[in-house]
Amino acid sequence: MTTIQIEKIKNRIKEIESFLGGNTDYTKFDYNSLFKERTELNFILNKQNIYVTLRGEDKYYNAWQCREFSEYIKKNGFDTHDSCDIDDVYFDKHSITIRLKSTGQTDIKRFETTKEMFSFVQGFNECVHQLKVRCSKI
């Protein structure tokens, strides 16, 4: 997906959110189609680096979880790789891999199944969330 396409999607999401935020009388327009469109556009953005077929009701949730995981790794780094070394993070059937700016790649973790991978990502994100909650109370 090109940068221009990504920007168009982001702009459309902002338009929808702005419209929904300013119009609380849902009887005057088809809010279901706007909610659905926003959900689908967010899904398209979230699944960019997921090279696994996402199906069912969990596809939106798993794509969002992977996006959260990727953003955390790109912001904070991983293992011996600083955030400035990391170009992107991608997910395929049996691994989560860091794509480095030096054109190298390194696996974060390998898995037997995609279900195991998504469970790892969800657990990781929950740990990060809990750490943020704990630190904010201090």
DSSP file (Angstrom, degrees, kcal/mol; ACC not computed):
  #  RESIDUE AA STRUCTURE BP1 BP2  ACC     N-H-->O    O-->H-N    N-H-->O    O-->H-N    TCO  KAPPA ALPHA  PHI   PSI    X-CA   Y-CA   Z-CA
    1    1 A M              0   0    0      0, 0.0     2,-0.1     0, 0.0    47,-0.0   0.000 360.0 360.0 360.0 133.3    0.0    0.0    0.0
    2    2 A T     >  -     0   0    0      1,-0.1     4,-2.2     4,-0.0     5,-0.2  -0.322 360.0-113.6 -80.1 163.0    1.4    3.4   -1.0
    3    3 A T  H  > S+     0   0    0      1,-0.2     4,-2.4     2,-0.2     5,-0.2   0.858 117.9  54.6 -62.2 -36.1    1.9    6.3    1.3
    4    4 A I  H  > S+     0   0    0      2,-0.2     4,-2.2     1,-0.2    -1,-0.2   0.909 108.2  48.4 -65.4 -42.5   -0.8    8.3   -0.6
    5    5 A Q  H  > S+     0   0    0      2,-0.2     4,-2.2     1,-0.2    -2,-0.2   0.911 111.4  50.5 -64.0 -41.9   -3.3    5.4   -0.2
    6    6 A I  H  X S+     0   0    0     -4,-2.2     4,-2.6     1,-0.2    -2,-0.2   0.920 110.3  49.3 -61.7 -44.5   -2.6    5.3    3.5
    7    7 A E  H  X S+     0   0    0     -4,-2.4     4,-2.6     1,-0.2    -1,-0.2   0.886 109.2  52.4 -63.4 -39.5   -3.0    9.1    3.9
    8    8 A K  H  X S+     0   0    0     -4,-2.2     4,-2.2     2,-0.2    -1,-0.2   0.916 111.0  47.4 -61.8 -43.2   -6.3    8.9    2.0
    9    9 A I  H  X S+     0   0    0     -4,-2.2     4,-2.3     2,-0.2    -2,-0.2   0.933 112.5  48.9 -64.0 -45.9   -7.6    6.2    4.3
   10   10 A K  H  X S+     0   0    0     -4,-2.6     4,-2.1     1,-0.2    -2,-0.2   0.900 111.3  50.1 -61.2 -41.4   -6.5    8.2    7.4
   11   11 A N  H  X S+     0   0    0     -4,-2.6     4,-2.3     2,-0.2    -1,-0.2   0.893 109.7  50.6 -64.5 -40.1   -8.1   11.3    6.1
   12   12 A R  H  X S+     0   0    0     -4,-2.2     4,-2.5     2,-0.2    -2,-0.2   0.900 108.9  51.8 -65.6 -39.1  -11.4    9.5    5.5
   13   13 A I  H  X S+     0   0    0     -4,-2.3     4,-2.7     1,-0.2    -2,-0.2   0.919 109.7  49.9 -61.9 -42.8  -11.3    8.1    9.0
   14   14 A K  H  X S+     0   0    0     -4,-2.1     4,-2.5     2,-0.2    -2,-0.2   0.901 109.7  51.4 -62.5 -40.9  -10.9   11.6   10.4
   15   15 A E  H  X S+     0   0    0     -4,-2.3     4,-2.5     2,-0.2    -2,-0.2   0.931 111.8  46.5 -60.7 -46.2  -13.8   12.8    8.3
   16   16 A I  H  X S+     0   0    0     -4,-2.5     4,-3.0     1,-0.2     5,-0.2   0.937 113.7  47.6 -63.0 -47.1  -16.1   10.1    9.6
   17   17 A E  H  X S+     0   0    0     -4,-2.7     4,-2.2     1,-0.2    -1,-0.2   0.879 112.2  50.1 -63.5 -37.6  -15.0   10.6   13.2
   18   18 A S  H  X S+     0   0    0     -4,-2.5     4,-1.5    -5,-0.2    -1,-0.2   0.924 113.0  46.3 -65.0 -44.5  -15.5   14.4   12.9
   19   19 A F  H  X S+     0   0    0     -4,-2.5     4,-1.0     1,-0.2     3,-0.3   0.937 114.6  46.5 -63.2 -47.3  -19.0   13.9   11.4
   20   20 A L  H  < S+     0   0    0     -4,-3.0     3,-0.3     1,-0.2    -1,-0.2   0.857 111.0  53.5 -64.9 -35.0  -20.0   11.3   14.1
   21   21 A G  H  < S+     0   0    0     -4,-2.2    -1,-0.2    -5,-0.2    -2,-0.2   0.810 112.9  42.8 -68.8 -30.6  -18.6   13.5   16.8
   22   22 A G  H  < S+     0   0    0     -4,-1.5     2,-0.5    -3,-0.3    -1,-0.2   0.546 109.9  59.7 -93.6  -8.2  -20.6   16.5   15.7
   23   23 A N     <  +     0   0    0     -4,-1.0    -1,-0.2    -3,-0.3    -4,-0.0  -0.881  48.9 162.7-126.1  99.6  -23.9   14.7   15.0
   24   24 A T        +     0   0    0     -2,-0.5     2,-1.3     1,-0.1    -1,-0.1   0.547  56.4  89.1 -94.4  -7.5  -25.4   12.9   18.0
   25   25 A D    >   -     0   0    0      1,-0.2     3,-1.6     2,-0.0     4,-0.2  -0.732  55.8-177.1 -90.3  92.1  -28.9   12.5   16.5
   26   26 A Y  G > >S+     0   0    0     -2,-1.3     3,-0.6     1,-0.3     5,-0.5   0.534  70.5  74.9 -71.3  -6.0  -28.4    9.2   14.7
   27   27 A T  G 3 5S+     0   0    0      1,-0.2    -1,-0.3     3,-0.1    -2,-0.0   0.650  87.2  63.1 -78.2 -13.9  -31.9    9.2   13.3
   28   28 A K  G < 5S+     0   0    0     -3,-1.6     2,-0.3     1,-0.0    -1,-0.2   0.547 111.7  19.3 -90.2  -8.1  -30.9   11.8   10.7
   29   29 A F  T < 5S-     0   0    0     -3,-0.6     2,-1.7    -4,-0.2     3,-0.2  -0.960  89.3 -89.4-153.4 169.3  -28.3    9.7    8.8
   30   30 A D  T  >5 +     0   0    0     -2,-0.3     4,-1.2     1,-0.2     3,-0.3  -0.606  46.6 169.3 -86.0  82.9  -27.2    6.2    8.2
   31   31 A Y  H  >< +     0   0    0     -2,-1.7     4,-2.8    -5,-0.5     5,-0.2   0.808  68.9  65.0 -68.2 -29.9  -24.8    5.8   11.2
   32   32 A N  H  > S+     0   0    0      1,-0.2     4,-2.5     2,-0.2    -1,-0.2   0.916 102.3  47.9 -59.5 -42.9  -24.4    2.1   10.7
   33   33 A S  H  > S+     0   0    0     -3,-0.3     4,-2.4     1,-0.2    -1,-0.2   0.865 112.3  49.6 -68.1 -34.0  -22.8    2.5    7.3
   34   34 A L  H  X S+     0   0    0     -4,-1.2     4,-2.5     2,-0.2    -2,-0.2   0.916 111.9  47.2 -69.8 -42.3  -20.4    5.1    8.7
   35   35 A F  H  X S+     0   0    0     -4,-2.8     4,-2.4     2,-0.2    -2,-0.2   0.918 114.5  48.0 -61.8 -43.2  -19.4    2.9   11.7
   36   36 A K  H  X S+     0   0    0     -4,-2.5     4,-2.5    -5,-0.2    -2,-0.2   0.918 111.5  49.3 -65.3 -43.2  -18.9    0.0    9.3
   37   37 A E  H  X S+     0   0    0     -4,-2.4     4,-2.5     2,-0.2     5,-0.2   0.924 111.7  48.9 -61.9 -44.3  -16.8    2.0    6.9
   38   38 A R  H  X S+     0   0    0     -4,-2.5     4,-2.4     1,-0.2    -1,-0.2   0.913 111.4  50.1 -61.6 -42.9  -14.6    3.4    9.7
   39   39 A T  H  X S+     0   0    0     -4,-2.4     4,-2.1     1,-0.2    -2,-0.2   0.920 112.0  47.1 -61.2 -45.2  -14.1   -0.2   11.0
   40   40 A E  H  X S+     0   0    0     -4,-2.5     4,-2.2     2,-0.2    -2,-0.2   0.889 111.8  50.1 -65.5 -40.1  -13.2   -1.5    7.6
   41   41 A L  H  X S+     0   0    0     -4,-2.5     4,-1.9     2,-0.2    -2,-0.2   0.910 111.1  48.7 -66.2 -41.7  -10.8    1.4    6.9
   42   42 A N  H  X S+     0   0    0     -4,-2.4     4,-2.7     1,-0.2    -1,-0.2   0.891 109.9  53.4 -62.7 -38.4   -9.1    0.8   10.3
   43   43 A F  H  X S+     0   0    0     -4,-2.1     4,-2.0     2,-0.2    -2,-0.2   0.909 105.9  52.6 -62.4 -42.7   -8.8   -2.9    9.5
   44   44 A I  H  < S+     0   0    0     -4,-2.2    -1,-0.2     1,-0.2    -2,-0.2   0.918 113.3  44.1 -60.3 -43.5   -7.1   -2.1    6.2
   45   45 A L  H >< S+     0   0    0     -4,-1.9     3,-1.1     1,-0.2    -2,-0.2   0.919 114.0  50.1 -66.0 -43.4   -4.5    0.0    8.0
   46   46 A N  H 3< S+     0   0    0     -4,-2.7     3,-0.4     1,-0.2    -2,-0.2   0.788 108.3  51.1 -69.3 -28.6   -4.0   -2.4   10.9
   47   47 A K  T >< S+     0   0    0     -4,-2.0     3,-1.7     1,-0.2    -1,-0.2   0.301  73.9 111.7 -94.5  11.1   -3.5   -5.5    8.7
   48   48 A Q  T <  S+     0   0    0     -3,-1.1    -1,-0.2     1,-0.3    -2,-0.1   0.863  86.7  31.4 -53.5 -42.8   -0.8   -4.0    6.5
   49   49 A N  T 3  S+     0   0    0     -3,-0.4    42,-2.9    40,-0.1     2,-0.7   0.031  92.5 107.0-109.1  27.0    2.1   -6.2    7.8
   50   50 A I  B <   -a   91   0A   0     -3,-1.7     2,-0.2    40,-0.2    42,-0.2  -0.921  43.8-174.5-107.6 114.2    0.1   -9.3    8.6
   51   51 A Y        +     0   0    0     40,-4.0    42,-0.5    -2,-0.7     2,-0.3  -0.291  56.8  91.4-104.6  47.3    0.8  -12.1    6.1
   52   52 A V  S    S-     0   0    0     -2,-0.2     2,-0.3    40,-0.2    -2,-0.1  -0.983  86.5-102.7-135.3 142.7   -1.8  -14.5    7.5
   53   53 A T        -     0   0    0     -2,-0.3     2,-0.5     1,-0.0    -2,-0.1  -0.539  34.7-153.6 -68.9 126.4   -5.4  -14.8    6.4
   54   54 A L        +     0   0    0     -2,-0.3     2,-0.3    -4,-0.1     5,-0.0  -0.908  24.3 164.0-104.7 125.7   -7.6  -13.1    9.0
   55   55 A R        +     0   0    0     -2,-0.5     3,-0.3     4,-0.0     4,-0.2  -0.877  30.4  21.6-135.4 165.8  -11.2  -14.4    9.2
   56   56 A G  S >  S-     0   0    0     -2,-0.3     3,-1.1     1,-0.2     4,-0.3  -0.082 103.4 -45.5  76.3-171.9  -14.2  -14.3   11.4
   57   57 A E  T >  S+     0   0    0      1,-0.2     3,-0.6     2,-0.1     4,-0.5   0.769 131.2  60.6 -68.5 -26.9  -15.2  -11.9   14.1
   58   58 A D  T 3> S+     0   0    0     -3,-0.3     4,-3.2     1,-0.2     5,-0.3   0.548  78.1  89.9 -79.4  -6.9  -11.7  -11.9   15.7
   59   59 A K  H <> S+     0   0    0     -3,-1.1     4,-2.0     1,-0.2    -1,-0.2   0.885  88.9  46.3 -61.8 -38.2  -10.0  -10.5   12.5
   60   60 A Y  H <> S+     0   0    0     -3,-0.6     4,-2.1    -4,-0.3    -1,-0.2   0.918 115.5  46.4 -67.8 -42.9  -10.5   -6.9   13.5
   61   61 A Y  H  > S+     0   0    0     -4,-0.5     4,-2.6     2,-0.2    -2,-0.2   0.924 113.5  47.6 -65.7 -46.2   -9.3   -7.5   17.1
   62   62 A N  H  X S+     0   0    0     -4,-3.2     4,-2.4     2,-0.2    -1,-0.2   0.889 111.6  50.6 -64.8 -39.1   -6.2   -9.5   16.0
   63   63 A A  H  X S+     0   0    0     -4,-2.0     4,-2.0    -5,-0.3    -1,-0.2   0.920 112.0  47.6 -63.9 -42.8   -5.3   -6.9   13.4
   64   64 A W  H  X S+     0   0    0     -4,-2.1     4,-2.5     2,-0.2    -2,-0.2   0.915 111.0  51.2 -63.6 -43.6   -5.5   -4.2   16.0
   65   65 A Q  H  X S+     0   0    0     -4,-2.6     4,-2.4     1,-0.2    -2,-0.2   0.910 110.2  49.2 -60.6 -43.1   -3.5   -6.2   18.5
   66   66 A C  H  X S+     0   0    0     -4,-2.4     4,-2.7     2,-0.2    -1,-0.2   0.886 110.0  51.5 -64.1 -38.7   -0.7   -6.7   15.9
   67   67 A R  H  X S+     0   0    0     -4,-2.0     4,-2.6     2,-0.2    -2,-0.2   0.921 110.3  48.4 -63.6 -44.0   -0.7   -3.0   15.1
   68   68 A E  H  X S+     0   0    0     -4,-2.5     4,-2.1     2,-0.2    -2,-0.2   0.920 112.7  48.8 -60.8 -44.7   -0.3   -2.2   18.8
   69   69 A F  H  X S+     0   0    0     -4,-2.4     4,-2.3     2,-0.2    -2,-0.2   0.935 112.0  48.6 -60.2 -48.9    2.5   -4.7   19.2
   70   70 A S  H  X S+     0   0    0     -4,-2.7     4,-2.9     1,-0.2     5,-0.2   0.917 110.3  50.7 -59.6 -45.6    4.3   -3.3   16.1
   71   71 A E  H  X S+     0   0    0     -4,-2.6     4,-1.9     1,-0.2    -1,-0.2   0.891 110.2  50.3 -62.0 -39.4    4.0    0.3   17.2
   72   72 A Y  H  X S+     0   0    0     -4,-2.1     4,-2.7     2,-0.2     5,-0.3   0.938 112.8  45.5 -63.7 -46.7    5.4   -0.7   20.6
   73   73 A I  H  X S+     0   0    0     -4,-2.3     4,-2.5     1,-0.2    -2,-0.2   0.910 113.5  49.6 -64.6 -42.8    8.4   -2.5   19.1
   74   74 A K  H  < S+     0   0    0     -4,-2.9    -1,-0.2    -5,-0.2    -2,-0.2   0.846 117.1  42.2 -65.4 -32.3    9.1    0.3   16.6
   75   75 A K  H  < S+     0   0    0     -4,-1.9     8,-0.2    -5,-0.2    -2,-0.2   0.862 128.8  25.5 -80.4 -37.5    9.0    2.9   19.4
   76   76 A N  H  < S-     0   0    0     -4,-2.7    -3,-0.2     1,-0.2    -2,-0.2   0.535  99.0-132.1-109.0  -9.8   10.9    1.0   22.1
   77   77 A G     <  -     0   0    0     -4,-2.5     2,-0.3    -5,-0.3    -1,-0.2  -0.196  17.1-107.0  81.9 178.8   13.2   -1.4   20.1
   78   78 A F  B >   -D   81   0B   0      3,-2.3     3,-2.8    -4,-0.1     2,-0.1  -0.961  62.2 -39.7-153.4 132.5   13.7   -5.1   20.8
   79   79 A D  T 3  S-     0   0    0     -2,-0.3    29,-0.0     1,-0.3     0, 0.0  -0.295 128.4 -12.7  54.0-119.2   16.6   -7.1   22.2
   80   80 A T  T 3  S+     0   0    0     -2,-0.1     2,-0.6     2,-0.1    -1,-0.3   0.432 117.4  96.7 -91.6   1.8   19.8   -5.5   20.8
   81   81 A H  B <   -D   78   0B   0     -3,-2.8    -3,-2.3     2,-0.0     2,-0.1  -0.824  65.1-146.3 -99.3 120.0   18.0   -3.5   18.2
   82   82 A D    >>  -     0   0    0     -2,-0.6     3,-1.6    -5,-0.2     4,-0.7  -0.344  30.5-106.0 -74.0 162.2   17.2    0.2   19.0
   83   83 A S  G >4 S+     0   0    0      1,-0.3     3,-0.8    -8,-0.2    -6,-0.1   0.834 120.7  60.2 -59.4 -32.6   14.1    1.8   17.7
   84   84 A C  G 34 S+     0   0    0      1,-0.2    -1,-0.3    -9,-0.1    17,-0.1   0.695 102.0  54.2 -71.0 -16.4   16.1    3.7   15.2
   85   85 A D  G <4 S+     0   0    0     -3,-1.6    16,-2.8    15,-0.1     2,-0.5   0.667  91.3  89.5 -85.4 -18.6   17.4    0.4   13.7
   86   86 A I  E <<  + B   0 100A   0     -3,-0.8    14,-0.2    -4,-0.7     3,-0.1  -0.692  43.3 175.2 -93.6 125.0   13.9   -1.0   13.1
   87   87 A D  E     -     0   0A   0     12,-2.5     2,-0.3    -2,-0.5    13,-0.2   0.878  66.8 -28.9 -87.3 -46.8   12.1   -0.3    9.8
   88   88 A D  E     - B   0  99A   0     11,-2.0    11,-3.3     2,-0.0     2,-0.4  -0.979  48.0-127.5-162.7 169.1    9.0   -2.4   10.4
   89   89 A V  E     - B   0  98A   0     -2,-0.3     2,-0.3     9,-0.2     9,-0.2  -0.993  28.0-174.6-125.6 133.7    7.6   -5.5   12.1
   90   90 A Y  E     - B   0  97A   0      7,-2.8     7,-2.9    -2,-0.4     2,-0.5  -0.947  14.9-143.9-133.9 159.1    5.6   -8.1   10.2
   91   91 A F  E     +aB  50  96A   0    -42,-2.9   -40,-4.0    -2,-0.3     2,-0.2  -0.959  21.5 168.5-121.1 126.6    3.7  -11.2   11.0
   92   92 A D  E >   - B   0  95A   0      3,-2.6     3,-0.7    -2,-0.5   -40,-0.2  -0.687  54.2 -73.5-126.4-170.7    3.5  -14.4    9.0
   93   93 A K  T 3  S+     0   0    0    -42,-0.5    24,-0.2     1,-0.3   -41,-0.1   0.803 125.2  15.0 -56.2 -36.8    2.2  -17.9    9.7
   94   94 A H  T 3  S+     0   0    0      1,-0.1    17,-2.9    22,-0.1     2,-0.3   0.286 121.7  34.5-125.4  10.9    4.9  -19.0   12.1
   95   95 A S  E <   -BC  92 110A   0     -3,-0.7    -3,-2.6    15,-0.3     2,-0.5  -0.999  55.2-133.5-160.4 160.3    6.8  -15.9   13.2
   96   96 A I  E     -BC  91 109A   0     13,-2.3    12,-3.5    -2,-0.3    13,-1.2  -0.991  38.9-169.6-113.2 126.5    7.0  -12.3   14.1
   97   97 A T  E     -BC  90 107A   0     -7,-2.9    -7,-2.8    -2,-0.5     2,-0.5  -0.931  20.8-139.8-127.1 141.1    9.9  -10.7   12.4
   98   98 A I  E     -BC  89 106A   0      8,-3.3     8,-2.0    -2,-0.4     2,-0.6  -0.860  14.0-150.6 -95.8 128.9   11.7   -7.3   12.6
   99   99 A R  E     -BC  88 105A   0    -11,-3.3   -12,-2.5    -2,-0.5   -11,-2.0  -0.904  20.2-147.6 -97.3 118.9   12.7   -5.8    9.3
  100  100 A L  E >   -B   86   0A   0      4,-3.0     3,-1.6    -2,-0.6   -14,-0.2  -0.507  20.4-122.8 -89.5 155.2   15.8   -3.7    9.9
  101  101 A K  T 3  S+     0   0    0    -16,-2.8   -15,-0.1     1,-0.3    -1,-0.1   0.754 112.9  66.0 -65.8 -23.2   16.8   -0.5    8.1
  102  102 A S  T 3  S-     0   0    0    -17,-0.4    -1,-0.3     1,-0.1     3,-0.1   0.312 122.0-108.8 -79.0  10.0   20.0   -2.2    7.2
  103  103 A T  S <  S+     0   0    0     -3,-1.6    -2,-0.1     1,-0.3     2,-0.1   0.400  83.5 121.6  73.1   3.1   17.9   -4.6    5.1
  104  104 A G        -     0   0    0     -5,-0.0    -4,-3.0     2,-0.0     2,-0.3  -0.364  48.9-149.1 -83.0 171.6   18.5   -7.4    7.5
  105  105 A Q  E     -C   99   0A   0     -6,-0.2     2,-0.3    -3,-0.1    -6,-0.2  -0.982  11.9-174.5-139.9 151.7   15.7   -9.3    9.4
  106  106 A T  E     -C   98   0A   0     -8,-2.0    -8,-3.3    -2,-0.3     2,-0.3  -0.986  26.0-119.6-147.1 138.8   15.5  -11.0   12.7
  107  107 A D  E     -C   97   0A   0     -2,-0.3   -10,-0.3   -10,-0.2     3,-0.1  -0.558  11.8-165.2 -76.8 136.9   12.8  -13.1   14.3
  108  108 A I  E    S-     0   0A   0    -12,-3.5     2,-0.3     1,-0.4    -1,-0.2   0.875  76.7 -21.8 -79.9 -45.9   11.2  -11.9   17.5
  109  109 A K  E     -C   96   0A   0    -13,-1.2   -13,-2.3     2,-0.0    -1,-0.4  -0.975  58.9-136.8-163.0 150.2    9.6  -15.2   18.1
  110  110 A R  E     -C   95   0A   0     -2,-0.3     2,-0.3   -15,-0.2   -15,-0.3  -0.837  22.1-165.0-112.8 153.7    8.6  -18.3   16.2
  111  111 A F        -     0   0    0    -17,-2.9     3,-0.1    -2,-0.3    -2,-0.0  -0.912  29.9-136.8-137.6 158.3    5.3  -20.3   16.6
  112  112 A E  S    S+     0   0    0     -2,-0.3     2,-0.3     1,-0.2    -1,-0.1   0.843  92.3  13.5 -79.3 -37.7    3.6  -23.6   15.8
  113  113 A T  S  > S-     0   0    0      1,-0.1     4,-1.6   -19,-0.1    -1,-0.2  -0.902  71.3-118.1-137.1 162.4    0.3  -21.9   14.8
  114  114 A T  H  > S+     0   0    0     -2,-0.3     4,-2.8     2,-0.2     5,-0.2   0.846 115.3  59.5 -68.7 -33.0   -1.1  -18.5   14.1
  115  115 A K  H  > S+     0   0    0      1,-0.2     4,-2.1     2,-0.2    -1,-0.2   0.914 105.0  49.3 -60.6 -41.8   -3.4  -18.9   17.1
  116  116 A E  H  > S+     0   0    0      2,-0.2     4,-2.1     1,-0.2    -1,-0.2   0.897 110.7  51.2 -62.4 -41.0   -0.4  -19.2   19.3
  117  117 A M  H  X S+     0   0    0     -4,-1.6     4,-2.4     2,-0.2    -2,-0.2   0.938 110.4  47.2 -63.1 -47.7    1.1  -16.1   17.7
  118  118 A F  H  X S+     0   0    0     -4,-2.8     4,-2.4     1,-0.2    -1,-0.2   0.871 110.9  52.7 -63.9 -35.7   -2.0  -14.0   18.2
  119  119 A S  H  X S+     0   0    0     -4,-2.1     4,-2.4    -5,-0.2    -1,-0.2   0.898 108.9  50.0 -65.4 -39.8   -2.2  -15.2   21.8
  120  120 A F  H  X S+     0   0    0     -4,-2.1     4,-2.7     2,-0.2    -2,-0.2   0.935 111.4  48.6 -61.5 -47.0    1.5  -14.2   22.4
  121  121 A V  H  X S+     0   0    0     -4,-2.4     4,-2.6     1,-0.2    -2,-0.2   0.916 112.1  48.6 -60.9 -45.0    0.8  -10.7   20.9
  122  122 A Q  H  X S+     0   0    0     -4,-2.4     4,-2.1     1,-0.2    -1,-0.2   0.910 112.9  47.9 -62.7 -43.1   -2.3  -10.3   23.1
  123  123 A G  H  X S+     0   0    0     -4,-2.4     4,-2.2     2,-0.2    -2,-0.2   0.903 111.5  50.2 -64.8 -41.7   -0.5  -11.3   26.2
  124  124 A F  H  X S+     0   0    0     -4,-2.7     4,-2.3     1,-0.2    -2,-0.2   0.938 111.4  48.3 -60.5 -48.1    2.4   -9.0   25.4
  125  125 A N  H  X S+     0   0    0     -4,-2.6     4,-2.4     1,-0.2    -1,-0.2   0.875 110.1  52.1 -62.5 -37.7    0.1   -6.1   24.8
  126  126 A E  H  X S+     0   0    0     -4,-2.1     4,-2.6     2,-0.2    -1,-0.2   0.898 108.8  50.7 -66.5 -39.3   -1.7   -6.8   28.1
  127  127 A C  H  X S+     0   0    0     -4,-2.2     4,-2.4     2,-0.2    -2,-0.2   0.925 110.4  49.2 -62.6 -44.1    1.6   -6.9   30.0
  128  128 A V  H  X S+     0   0    0     -4,-2.3     4,-2.1     1,-0.2    -2,-0.2   0.922 111.9  49.4 -60.5 -44.0    2.6   -3.5   28.5
  129  129 A H  H  X S+     0   0    0     -4,-2.4     4,-2.3     1,-0.2    -2,-0.2   0.926 110.6  49.5 -61.1 -45.7   -0.8   -2.1   29.4
  130  130 A Q  H  X S+     0   0    0     -4,-2.6     4,-2.6     1,-0.2    -1,-0.2   0.880 109.5  51.9 -63.7 -38.1   -0.5   -3.3   33.0
  131  131 A L  H  X S+     0   0    0     -4,-2.4     4,-2.6     2,-0.2    -1,-0.2   0.900 109.7  49.6 -63.8 -40.5    2.9   -1.9   33.3
  132  132 A K  H  X S+     0   0    0     -4,-2.1     4,-1.9     2,-0.2    -2,-0.2   0.909 111.3  49.2 -63.8 -41.6    1.6    1.5   32.1
  133  133 A V  H  X S+     0   0    0     -4,-2.3     4,-0.9     2,-0.2    -2,-0.2   0.929 113.3  46.7 -63.3 -45.9   -1.2    1.3   34.6
  134  134 A R  H >X S+     0   0    0     -4,-2.6     3,-0.6     1,-0.2     4,-0.6   0.909 112.6  48.9 -64.0 -42.7    1.1    0.5   37.5
  135  135 A C  H >< S+     0   0    0     -4,-2.6     3,-0.7     1,-0.2    -1,-0.2   0.832 105.8  57.5 -68.1 -31.8    3.6    3.2   36.6
  136  136 A S  H 3< S+     0   0    0     -4,-1.9    -1,-0.2     1,-0.2    -2,-0.2   0.733 102.7  55.8 -72.2 -19.9    0.9    5.8   36.4
  137  137 A K  H <<        0   0    0     -4,-0.9    -1,-0.2    -3,-0.6    -2,-0.2   0.634 360.0 360.0 -84.3 -14.2   -0.1    5.1   40.0
  138  138 A I    <<        0   0    0     -3,-0.7    -1,-0.2    -4,-0.6    -2,-0.2   0.478 360.0 360.0 -81.6 360.0    3.4    5.7   41.3
